[in-house]
Amino acid sequence: MDHNVDLQVDVGGVVLKNPVMTASGTFGYGLEFKDYVDLNKLGGIVVKGLSIEPSRGNPPPRIVETACGMLNAIGLENIGIRAFVKDKMPQLEKLDTKVFINVYGKTESDYVRVAEIADEVPGIAGMEINISCPNVTQGGLAFGVDPCAASSVVGAVRAVTRKPLMVKLTPNVTDITVVAKSVVDAGADSLSLINTLTGMAIDLRTRKPKLANRVGGLSGPAIKPVALRMVWQVANAVKVPVVGMGGIMNAEDALEFIVAGATAVQVGTANFVNPGVAGEIVEGMTRYLIENKMNSISELRGSLIT
């Protein structure tokens, strides 16, 4: 196959060799997938959410398969930012692939402390700020559903790091463009969306929730139409790059997000079905551009005809 097409993209100051990234929480710390996909073929890896201290997450069961997708309530289990920097980064920084960390916290100061540590690590290309977390100082409401809280936490992180900031938006809002604009004004270099939709599954035999946490995040093909709509809305509302995700299972799905206005995409739930899918999507994008006589992925971006 002729690979003489340009897949390079710039996501808020981070140049990726191609637009395919892996979504946080679905690809571990990246290294777990090295036997299934050539990590150097990917544009970027977003590792699972990192907190200031290690977290055990929620009790099981915490993953449930649903029609056209899955519910998860992992609870952001992770080894903590310090252990990640010490034990994972030495291997990750050898890759010819940009590594992003996903940052979360229960308070604004939690986010800031993680960002301060990450700012000193050269191999971390950027940070994805997960504002879908409950803000314990504000009654447990997610930072991302309140434009003021979202703006505040992004601004606080922006003040302590020089690294590019990607902010991950929750779809569980009335108007996602309001939150998008607020975090861009606070210093976000790019946006990623959508995070999972809140859902529930019930066991009819026991009449109990199938998840120990009762509710979880819905992902997979079921949410793709919602994700496409929101990516299109946000891409038309802000001037920073948008990274689209939600139900991407193959190259065609990924390219639809590019047409909707996304600069790059993140592949999530599909990794559980096919651990090598991200590499296959890169190859599929290349084939599409060649078959349609396009020299660059930029020709396709935002080309939706309305």
C-alpha positions in Angstrom: 0.0 0.0 0.0 1.2 3.5 -0.8 1.6 5.3 2.5 2.4 8.7 1.0 -0.4 10.5 2.8 -0.1 13.0 5.6 -1.9 11.9 8.8 0.0 14.3 11.1 -2.2 16.5 13.4 -1.5 19.1 16.0 -3.6 18.7 19.1 -3.2 21.8 21.2 0.5 22.0 20.8 1.2 18.3 20.7 2.1 17.0 17.2 0.9 13.5 16.6 2.1 11.3 13.7 -1.6 10.3 13.1 -5.0 11.2 14.7 -5.5 7.9 16.6 -5.2 7.9 20.3 -6.3 5.4 22.9 -8.9 6.5 25.5 -8.1 6.7 29.2 -9.3 3.8 31.2 -9.5 1.4 28.3 -5.8 0.9 27.6 -4.3 0.5 31.0 -0.9 2.2 31.2 -0.3 1.4 27.5 2.3 -1.2 28.2 -0.2 -4.0 28.8 -1.1 -3.8 25.1 2.4 -4.1 23.6 1.9 -7.7 22.5 -1.4 -6.9 20.7 -0.6 -3.7 18.8 2.6 -1.8 17.8 2.4 1.1 20.2 4.8 3.1 18.0 2.1 3.1 15.2 -0.3 5.1 17.4 -0.6 8.8 17.4 -1.0 9.0 21.2 -1.7 7.0 24.3 -3.8 8.4 27.1 -3.1 6.3 30.2 -5.8 5.5 32.8 -6.7 8.3 35.3 -4.1 9.2 37.8 -4.7 10.6 41.3 -2.3 12.0 43.8 -2.5 8.8 45.9 -3.2 5.2 44.8 -6.9 4.3 44.6 -8.5 0.8 44.8 -11.6 2.0 42.9 -15.1 0.6 43.4 -16.0 -2.9 44.6 -17.0 -5.5 42.0 -19.0 -6.2 40.0 -18.0 -3.0 38.1 -18.3 -3.9 34.4 -21.6 -5.0 32.8 -22.2 -5.7 29.1 -25.3 -4.0 27.7 -27.0 -3.8 24.3 -24.5 -2.2 21.9 -22.0 -1.3 24.7 -21.0 -1.6 28.3 -21.4 0.0 31.6 -18.4 0.5 33.9 -18.0 1.8 37.4 -14.3 1.0 37.9 -14.0 4.0 40.2 -10.7 5.2 38.6 -8.5 2.6 40.2 -4.9 3.5 39.7 -1.4 3.3 41.2 -1.0 7.1 41.8 1.0 9.7 39.9 4.3 9.0 41.8 4.3 5.3 41.2 3.4 5.9 37.6 6.3 8.3 37.0 8.7 5.9 38.8 7.5 2.5 37.4 5.8 3.2 34.0 7.3 6.3 32.5 10.8 4.9 32.0 9.3 2.4 29.5 6.7 4.7 28.0 9.2 7.4 27.2 11.1 5.0 24.9 8.1 4.9 22.6 7.8 7.0 19.4 4.3 7.8 20.5 3.1 10.8 22.5 2.0 9.9 26.1 -0.7 11.8 27.8 -1.7 11.3 31.4 -5.4 11.6 32.5 -5.7 13.6 35.7 -8.5 13.4 38.2 -9.2 14.4 41.8 -11.9 14.9 44.4 -10.9 18.5 45.0 -9.3 21.2 43.0 -6.1 20.9 45.0 -5.9 17.2 44.1 -5.8 18.1 40.4 -3.2 20.8 41.1 -0.9 18.4 43.0 -1.0 15.8 40.3 -0.3 18.4 37.6 2.7 19.8 39.6 4.4 16.4 39.7 3.6 15.6 36.0 5.0 19.0 34.9 8.5 17.9 35.9 8.4 14.8 33.7 9.8 15.4 30.2 8.2 12.2 28.7 4.6 13.3 29.5 3.5 15.2 26.3 0.3 16.6 27.8 -2.4 16.2 30.4 -6.0 15.3 29.9 -8.0 16.8 32.7 -11.0 14.6 33.7 -13.7 17.0 34.9 -16.3 14.3 35.1 -15.3 13.5 38.7 -17.4 14.4 41.8 -16.4 17.6 43.5 -16.5 16.6 47.1 -16.3 20.2 48.3 -19.4 21.0 46.3 -21.8 18.3 47.3 -20.4 15.6 45.0 -21.6 17.2 41.8 -19.2 16.6 38.9 -16.9 19.5 38.1 -17.8 19.2 34.5 -21.5 19.9 34.8 -20.9 23.4 36.2 -19.2 25.8 33.9 -17.8 27.8 36.9 -16.4 24.7 38.7 -15.0 23.4 35.4 -13.4 26.8 34.6 -11.9 27.0 38.1 -10.2 23.6 38.2 -8.8 24.1 34.7 -7.5 27.5 35.6 -5.9 26.2 38.7 -4.1 23.5 36.8 -3.1 25.9 34.0 -1.4 28.0 36.7 1.0 25.2 37.7 2.0 23.6 34.4 3.5 24.6 31.1 2.4 21.3 29.5 -0.5 21.3 27.0 -3.9 20.7 28.6 -6.7 18.7 27.1 -9.9 18.9 29.0 -12.3 15.9 28.8 -15.9 16.9 28.8 -18.9 15.1 30.2 -22.0 14.6 28.1 -24.2 14.7 31.1 -25.1 18.4 30.7 -27.8 20.4 29.0 -25.5 22.4 26.7 -22.0 21.0 26.3 -20.8 24.1 24.4 -21.2 26.3 27.5 -18.8 24.2 29.5 -16.5 23.9 26.4 -16.2 27.6 26.1 -15.7 28.1 29.9 -12.7 25.7 30.0 -11.1 27.1 26.8 -11.3 30.6 28.4 -9.6 29.1 31.5 -6.6 27.9 29.4 -7.5 24.5 27.8 -5.4 23.9 24.7 -7.7 21.2 23.4 -10.9 19.4 24.3 -11.8 15.7 24.3 -15.3 14.4 24.2 -17.4 12.6 25.1 -16.9 10.9 28.4 -19.4 8.2 29.3 -23.1 8.7 29.7 -24.6 7.8 33.1 -26.6 4.6 32.9 -27.9 1.6 34.9 -28.5 -2.1 34.4 -30.9 -4.2 36.5 -30.9 -7.9 37.2 -34.6 -8.8 37.0 -34.1 -12.0 39.0 -32.8 -10.2 42.0 -34.3 -6.8 41.2 -30.9 -5.3 42.1 -28.5 -3.2 40.1 -26.0 -5.3 38.2 -23.2 -2.9 39.2 -22.2 -2.7 42.9 -22.0 1.1 42.4 -25.6 1.0 41.1 -24.9 3.4 38.2 -22.0 3.5 35.8 -20.7 5.0 32.6 -22.2 3.8 29.3 -19.7 3.5 26.4 -19.5 1.7 23.1 -21.5 1.9 19.8 -24.7 2.9 21.7 -23.4 6.4 22.4 -21.8 7.1 19.0 -24.7 9.2 17.6 -24.7 11.4 20.8 -20.9 11.7 20.6 -20.9 12.7 17.0 -23.5 15.4 17.6 -21.7 16.9 20.6 -18.3 16.8 18.8 -19.9 18.7 15.8 -21.4 21.2 18.2 -18.2 21.9 20.2 -16.0 22.0 17.1 -18.2 24.8 15.7 -18.2 26.6 19.1 -14.5 26.8 20.0 -11.3 27.6 18.3 -9.1 24.9 19.9 -8.7 21.3 18.5 -11.4 18.8 19.5 -10.6 15.1 20.1 -13.7 12.9 19.4 -14.6 9.7 21.1 -17.6 7.5 21.8 -18.4 4.3 20.1 -15.5 4.2 17.6 -15.1 0.6 16.6 -13.3 0.9 13.2 -11.7 3.4 10.8 -15.1 4.4 9.3 -16.4 5.4 12.7 -13.2 7.4 13.4 -13.3 9.2 10.1 -16.9 10.3 10.8 -15.7 12.2 13.8 -13.0 13.9 11.6 -15.7 14.9 9.2 -17.7 16.3 12.1 -14.8 18.5 13.0 -12.5 16.5 15.3 -8.8 16.9 14.9 -8.1 13.5 16.4 -10.0 10.6 17.9 -9.7 8.3 20.9 -10.5 4.6 20.8 -12.0 3.2 24.0 -14.4 0.3 24.4 -13.3 -1.3 21.1 -10.0 -2.1 22.8 -11.8 -4.7 25.0 -13.2 -6.4 21.9 -10.1 -6.2 19.7 -6.9 -5.2 21.5 -5.2 -4.4 18.1 -8.0 -2.2 16.8 -6.2 1.2 17.2 -3.5 0.1 14.8 -6.1 -1.2 12.4 -7.8 2.2 12.5 -4.6 3.9 11.5 -4.3 1.6 8.5 -7.9 2.1 7.6 -7.6 5.9 7.6 -4.6 5.6 5.3 -6.6 3.4 2.9 -9.5 5.8 2.9 -7.3 8.8 2.0 -5.6 6.9 -0.8 -8.9 5.6 -2.2 -10.4 9.1 -2.1 -7.3 10.7 -3.6 -6.7 12.9 -0.6 -3.1 13.9 0.4 -3.8 14.9 4.0 -6.3 14.1 6.8 -6.8 17.9 7.1 -8.8 17.8 3.8 -11.4 15.7 5.6 -11.6 17.6 8.9 -14.8 19.6 9.4 -16.0 18.7 5.9 -19.5 17.9 6.9 -22.0 19.3 4.4 -25.1 20.7 6.2 
